[in-house]
Amino acid sequence: MNKKTILAALALICFLSLMGCGSYQAIGVFQDYKEVLYGKADANLLAGDSYFVLTGKATGLQCQGSCRVTYFPPWGLCKGQRGNLFAMCTDGRSITGEWFAQSCKKAYGRGKDSYGNIFAFTFGMSEREAEVQLKAELAASSGEPALPTSNPK
């Protein structure tokens, strides 16, 4: 290979690496409970995975975990991808679920924690969009009971 070919290949790899990674605002909500989690998801689109850390606004509960792509649409775009997620939280609960990509930057999902509580989340918003959604979720959950810190059943 000549020098121009090598430099072009390196430039392409650097470009794809930069395009394949991003940090996005994320919000998670426990259905029927007064807890909204907020944080960031760091995605690596080239590797097909992401890592996130979310912190509860009511309790300070922190959950961190990862998402992995399990399905790539045949047309090779981000939209239509789906996958699974797993998280561990500081109170001992775990969360498992699935997610669905709306684009290369936005996704939503749902799952359950180890106590059977339903959890829904979204990521890929701008900071402004996330602030608006966070305020709306906090207002919507204000009349709900506190999230149990142990198995309520």
Residue pairs with C-beta under 8 A, 6 or more apart in sequence:
1 9
16 46
17 46
19 45
20 44
20 45
20 46
20 47
21 42
21 43
21 44
21 45
21 46
22 42
22 43
22 45
22 105
23 40
23 41
23 42
23 43
24 40
24 41
24 42
24 43
24 105
24 106
24 123
24 124
24 125
25 38
25 39
25 40
25 41
25 123
25 124
25 125
25 126
25 127
25 129
25 130
26 38
26 39
26 40
26 41
26 52
26 54
26 121
26 122
26 123
26 130
27 36
27 37
27 38
27 54
27 121
27 122
27 123
27 125
27 130
27 133
27 134
27 137
28 36
28 37
28 38
28 54
28 63
28 119
28 120
28 121
29 35
29 36
29 37
29 119
29 120
29 121
29 137
29 141
30 113
30 117
30 118
30 119
30 147
31 117
31 118
31 119
31 120
32 117
32 118
32 144
32 145
33 117
33 141
33 144
33 145
33 146
33 147
33 148
34 58
34 141
34 142
34 143
34 144
34 145
34 146
34 147
35 56
35 57
35 58
35 59
35 61
35 141
35 146
35 147
36 56
36 57
36 58
36 134
36 137
36 138
36 141
37 54
37 55
37 56
37 57
37 61
37 63
37 121
38 54
38 55
38 57
38 130
38 134
39 52
39 53
39 54
39 55
40 52
40 53
41 50
41 51
41 52
41 67
41 123
41 124
42 50
42 51
42 52
43 49
43 50
44 50
45 78
45 104
48 68
48 69
48 72
48 81
48 83
49 66
49 67
49 68
49 69
50 66
50 67
51 64
51 65
51 66
51 67
52 64
52 65
52 66
52 67
52 87
52 123
53 62
53 63
53 64
54 62
54 63
54 64
54 87
54 121
55 61
55 62
55 63
56 62
56 63
56 147
57 134
57 138
58 146
58 147
59 146
59 147
59 149
61 89
61 90
61 91
61 147
61 149
62 89
62 90
63 87
63 88
63 89
63 90
63 93
63 95
64 87
64 88
65 85
65 86
65 87
65 88
65 95
66 85
66 86
66 87
67 83
67 84
67 85
67 99
67 107
67 109
68 83
68 84
68 85
69 81
69 82
69 83
70 82
70 83
70 84
71 80
71 81
71 82
71 83
72 81
73 79
73 80
73 81
77 104
78 101
78 103
78 104
78 105
79 101
79 102
79 103
79 104
80 101
81 100
81 101
82 98
82 99
82 100
82 101
83 98
83 99
84 96
84 97
84 98
84 99
85 95
85 96
85 97
85 98
85 99
85 109
85 111
86 94
86 95
86 96
87 94
87 95
88 94
88 95
89 95
89 113
91 149
91 150
92 114
93 113
93 114
93 115
94 113
94 114
95 111
95 112
95 113
95 114
95 119
96 111
96 112
97 109
97 110
97 111
97 112
97 119
97 121
98 109
98 110
98 111
99 107
99 108
99 109
99 121
100 107
100 108
100 109
101 107
102 108
102 124
103 124
105 124
106 122
106 123
106 124
106 125
107 122
107 123
107 124
108 120
108 121
108 122
108 123
109 120
109 121
109 122
110 118
110 119
110 120
110 121
111 118
111 119
112 118
112 119
113 119
114 151
115 148
115 150
115 151
115 152
115 153
116 153
117 147
117 148
122 133
125 133
